[in-house]
């Protein structure tokens, strides 16, 4: 038995990238996985992969920025597998890059709804049952932007700072009830989101970005999934309120170029 066996884990943003890699790993380790994302066809592929490997998974289609749809997906997941033992609130996107003074209202509103409000709502959906039974683990996806300011994407920076704050706020409330809440901070990880930054020559862009990482390379979704699965499992029973970077050393070091 693994520390995740038979636990019901809900993963948002589960159709691609870190969410999909984590859902697959959870399934491999015996969890019953509820996958939430917008695209039914890609979700179906992700579920099929988990089931082909012997895991248990169900797909629930919802845009996390739609409060009603998100609530319906959580309700359906609970009806299927019971109250969640764990949540990976991972859904998010990068938005449109623009200077602060040109950042549109629409871009801001969509960013906050998707990256910030959906995390608050997702935590609020699962937390009551976890508190009642005094057991549960929640992981939210932050970013290097949870700790650093970056130019030309105010909404993304604000939303990712906010999810780290949400994790810490929930962690201190939930700790007396044996419920843990942590925030994973992916660095430069090869995902569809990072590819949107790479432009036309994705491979060259990946190599260039990798040179800025102390380890000399960008990370993989699987490497991030390993950390998320640990934090969701009982093996991390004394870990809560933490920001956990998976970034090859970017946040924790000072590289002095010559």
N, C-alpha and C positions, 0 to 999 in steps of 0.2 A: 504493500500500500504506500502510495506517495502522499506527501502532505496536502495534496490537492484532490485526492481521490473522492469522487462523488459530491464534491462541493459544486454548488450552482454559482457560476461566475457570469456576470453580464459585462459585455465589452461593447462600447460605443465606438463608432468609426472603425468597425471591424472588417471592412471589405478590402482594405489595402494597407500596405506599409506596416507600421508597428502594430496597429490593431489586429491586422490579419495574422501576422507572425505570432503575436501573443495568443490569439484565439486558437491557433493550431497547436502551440506548445501546451496550452491548458488542456486541450483535448487529448493530446498524447499522454499527458500525466494524469488522466482519469477524471478530470472535471467535466461537468455538464455545462456546456457553453451556450449562452444566448448571445447572438451576434446582431447588433443594431447598426444600420447604415442606410443610406438613401437608395442605392442601386440594387434592385432585386436580383438582376442577373449575376452581378459580381458576388453578392452575398450568397447566392445559390452555389456558385463555384467554391467559395470558401467553406461552406457547410459540407459539400461533397468531398472535399479534400480531408476534412476532419473525420468524416464517417468512413472514408476509404482506409484511413489509418486505424480504424477501430474505435474512434471516439464518439461522443454524443454531442450533438449540436443542433440548434434550431435558429432560423433566420427571422428577424422581425424588421420590416422595412419602415423607416421613419427618417425624416429630416430633423436632426436634433434641434434646429432653430425653430421648429414648429412645436410649441408647447403641448398642444393637444395630441399631435402624432407621437411625440416622445412619451407622453404619459400613457398612451395606448400601447406602445411597444413594451414599456416596463410592465404594465398590467398583464399583457399577453405572455410575457416571459415568466412572470410569477405564476400565472395559471398553468403554465406548461411544466415548470421544474420546481415550483415552490419559491419561497422567499429567498432572496439572494444571499449567499454566504460571502460573496465578494463582488466588487465593482471595479472595472477599469474604465474610467471616464476619459476617453482618449480622443473623441471626435474633435476636429478642428481644421482650420485652413489658414493660408497665409495672407489672403486678401490681395488687394492691388497696392503696389508700391507708389507712394506719392509723398512729396514734401508736406510737412505739418500744415502749412497754410493752404495747401491744395487738396488736403485729405477730405473726401466727400462725406456728407452725412450718411448716404446710403452704404458706403464702404464701412464706416464706423458702426452703424446699426447692425449690419449683417455680421461683422466681426464679433461684436460683443454678444450678440444672440447665440452665435455658433460656438465661440471659444470660451465664453465666460458663463453666460446664463444657463446654457445647457449643462454645464458641470454642476452648478448650484442645484438645478432641478434634479439631475441624476442622483446626486448625493441625497437630496431630500426624499427621493422615491424609496431608496433602500434603507436609509438610516433607522426609521422607526422599528422595523422588525429586527434589525441587528441589535439595537439598544435593548429591546424587550427580551431577547434570548441571550444577551451578553456575549455576543460573538460576532465577528465579522472583520473584513479588511477592505479598505477602499484605496485605490491608487488613481491619481489624476495625472494627466500629461501636461507638464509645463514645457519649458524650453530654456535654452541659454538666455532667451529674452525675459525669463522670469527673474533673472538676476542682473541683467545688463541692459542698458539703453542702446538702441540701434537706430540709425537714421532712416527716414522715409517709410516708416510703417507704424505710426502711432497707435493705431487700433490693435495691432498684433502685440506690440509691447505691453500696452495697458492690459489686454486680456490675459496675457501669460503671467504678468505680475499678479493679476487678480486670482488666478487659479491656485497659485502658491499660497496666497492669503486664505483662500477658501479651505484649502487642505489643513492649514495650521489652525484655523478657527474651528473646523469640525473635529480635528484631532484632540484639542483640549477639552471640548465638550464630551467627546465619546470615550476618552481614555478611562474614566472611572467605571465604564460599562464593558471594558475589555474589547472595545472596537477600535481598530487602528486606521489611521488615515495618513497617507504619504504622497509625495509628489515626485515623479520621475522627471528629470530634465535631460531630454535627448539633446545631443550636440549636433554635429554634422553627420547625419545618418542617411544612408542611401535609401530614399523613399520617393514615391511620386511627387511629394511636396518639394523635396530638394531638387528634383529634376526640373521643376518649373523655374528655378533660379538659374539653372545651368545654361539656358538658351539653346542654340542650335547644336553646339558641339558638347553634348552632355559629358562624354568621357573625359575630354580635356578639362572641362570645368570641375569635374570630380577630383581629378588629379591636382589641380591648382588649389582647391579648397583643402584637400588632404594635407598639402604641404604646410598649411597654417595650423594643423593639429600637432601637439607635442608628440603623439605617437606616429605622426607622419602619414596618417591615412584617415579616411572617413570611416564611420562605423556601419554596422549592419542592423537591420530591423531585428534579427534574431538575437543579437547581443543585448539589445534593449529589452526584448521579451524575457530574456533570462532574469534580468533584474526585476521586472514587473512580476513575474511568476513567483520569485522568491518573496517579494513584499506581500503578495496576496496569500502566501502559504503560511501555515502555522510555524514554519521554520523561522519566520521573522516576528515571533510572538512578542518581542520586547522592543520593536522598532515602530515608532509613531511620531508624527509631526515633523518628518524629515524631508528635505529636498535632496534627491539622490541623482547626481549628474552621471550620465553615460555619454562622455564627450571626449574621450581620449586625453584628458588632462587640461582642457582649455580653461575651465573656470578656476581650477586649483593651482595654476602655475603662472609664472611670468617668464615668457620666452623673450630673450633679448637678441634681436637679430644683428648680424654683423654687416 
